[in-house]
Amino acid sequence: MKQQSKTRSTADKEKDKSALLKLFTDEVKDIYWAEKHLVKALPKMAKGATSEELTTAIEKHIGETEVHIERLEQVFGVLGIKPQAKKCDAMAGLIEEGQGILEDTEEGTMTRDAGIISAAQKVEHYEIATYGTLRVLAMTLGLNDAAELLEATLEEEKTTDVGLTVIAEGFVNEAAAQEVE
């Protein structure tokens, strides 16, 4: 029986790169869908928030999300393809969960704000994981321009997550703990 060589042929490596490029492209399409739908869902969350700080943070992130969409369109340009969205089941579920929190919590309460922050941080953590992975894949594929664009968005998502934690720990959670059902 002939033993397989541990060194791989250039053709095999190119095939793998092609497969990785396809995966990368599909994942960019996925997060593109996610961002486009998130930018539509965030105004509802901002409107449902009780505290001015949370409303302001969400409104700020709406603008950032619009920039994230523009950056993804630039990534498509790096790939040489037209921007195209592919339904992101994860984001669809997270948005639905956020809408459920608005429906299940009383308007004008800090409990609602705590729920909105929870939902928003789930979204942020998903985005952080996605952009971090995409950045590394772009670097692996030698798509340095795309990696830089993805890194910029990744850092903004991390900053938003920290900002939400500051709001929650600063006053929302404590005030919510004082509310009665």
Backbone hydrogen bonds, N-H to C=O, Kabsch-Sander energy under -0.5 kcal/mol:
donor,donor_aa,acceptor,acceptor_aa,energy
13,K,9,S,-2.1
14,E,10,T,-2.6
15,K,11,A,-2.3
16,D,12,D,-2.4
17,K,13,K,-2.4
18,S,14,E,-2.5
19,A,15,K,-2.3
20,L,16,D,-2.9
21,L,17,K,-2.9
22,K,18,S,-2.2
23,L,19,A,-2.3
24,F,20,L,-2.9
25,T,21,L,-2.7
26,D,22,K,-2.6
27,E,23,L,-2.4
28,V,24,F,-2.2
29,K,25,T,-2.2
30,D,26,D,-1.9
31,I,27,E,-2.4
32,Y,28,V,-2.0
33,W,29,K,-1.9
34,A,30,D,-2.1
35,E,31,I,-2.8
36,K,32,Y,-2.2
37,H,33,W,-2.1
38,L,34,A,-2.4
39,V,35,E,-2.3
41,A,37,H,-1.5
42,L,38,L,-2.7
44,K,41,A,-0.7
45,M,41,A,-1.4
46,A,42,L,-2.7
47,K,43,P,-2.5
48,G,44,K,-1.7
49,A,45,M,-1.1
49,A,46,A,-0.6
55,T,51,S,-2.2
56,T,52,E,-2.8
57,A,53,E,-2.2
58,I,54,L,-2.5
59,E,55,T,-2.6
60,K,56,T,-2.5
61,H,57,A,-1.9
62,I,58,I,-1.7
63,G,59,E,-1.4
64,E,60,K,-1.8
65,T,61,H,-2.8
66,E,62,I,-1.9
67,V,63,G,-1.5
68,H,64,E,-2.4
69,I,65,T,-2.1
70,E,66,E,-1.8
71,R,67,V,-2.7
72,L,68,H,-2.4
73,E,69,I,-2.1
74,Q,70,E,-1.6
75,V,71,R,-2.1
76,F,72,L,-2.5
77,G,73,E,-1.6
78,V,74,Q,-2.2
79,L,75,V,-2.1
80,G,76,F,-0.8
80,G,77,G,-0.7
81,I,76,F,-2.4
86,K,29,K,-1.7
89,D,87,K,-0.8
92,A,88,C,-2.4
93,G,89,D,-2.2
94,L,90,A,-2.3
95,I,91,M,-2.9
96,E,92,A,-2.1
97,E,93,G,-2.4
98,G,94,L,-2.1
99,Q,95,I,-2.3
100,G,96,E,-2.1
101,I,97,E,-1.8
102,L,98,G,-1.7
103,E,99,Q,-1.9
104,D,100,G,-2.3
105,T,101,I,-1.1
109,T,106,E,-1.2
113,D,109,T,-1.3
114,A,110,M,-2.8
115,G,111,T,-2.2
116,I,112,R,-2.8
117,I,113,D,-2.8
118,S,114,A,-2.2
119,A,115,G,-2.5
120,A,116,I,-2.9
121,Q,117,I,-2.7
122,K,118,S,-1.8
123,V,119,A,-1.8
124,E,120,A,-2.7
125,H,121,Q,-2.7
126,Y,122,K,-1.9
127,E,123,V,-2.6
128,I,124,E,-3.0
129,A,125,H,-2.3
130,T,126,Y,-2.4
131,Y,127,E,-3.2
132,G,128,I,-2.3
133,T,129,A,-2.1
134,L,130,T,-2.9
135,R,131,Y,-2.3
136,V,132,G,-1.9
137,L,133,T,-2.5
138,A,134,L,-2.8
139,M,135,R,-2.2
140,T,136,V,-2.4
141,L,137,L,-2.3
142,G,139,M,-1.2
143,L,138,A,-3.1
144,N,142,G,-1.3
147,A,143,L,-2.5
148,E,144,N,-2.2
149,L,145,D,-1.8
150,L,146,A,-2.6
151,E,147,A,-2.3
152,A,148,E,-2.0
153,T,149,L,-1.7
154,L,150,L,-2.6
155,E,151,E,-2.4
156,E,152,A,-1.6
157,E,153,T,-2.5
158,K,154,L,-2.2
159,T,155,E,-2.1
160,T,156,E,-2.3
161,D,157,E,-2.2
162,V,158,K,-2.2
163,G,159,T,-2.4
164,L,160,T,-2.2
165,T,161,D,-2.0
166,V,162,V,-2.4
167,I,163,G,-2.0
168,A,164,L,-2.6
169,E,165,T,-3.1
170,G,166,V,-2.2
171,F,167,I,-1.7
172,V,167,I,-1.8
173,N,168,A,-2.3
175,A,171,F,-2.5
176,A,172,V,-2.8
177,A,173,N,-2.0
178,Q,174,E,-0.7
178,Q,175,A,-0.8
179,E,175,A,-0.5
179,E,176,A,-1.1
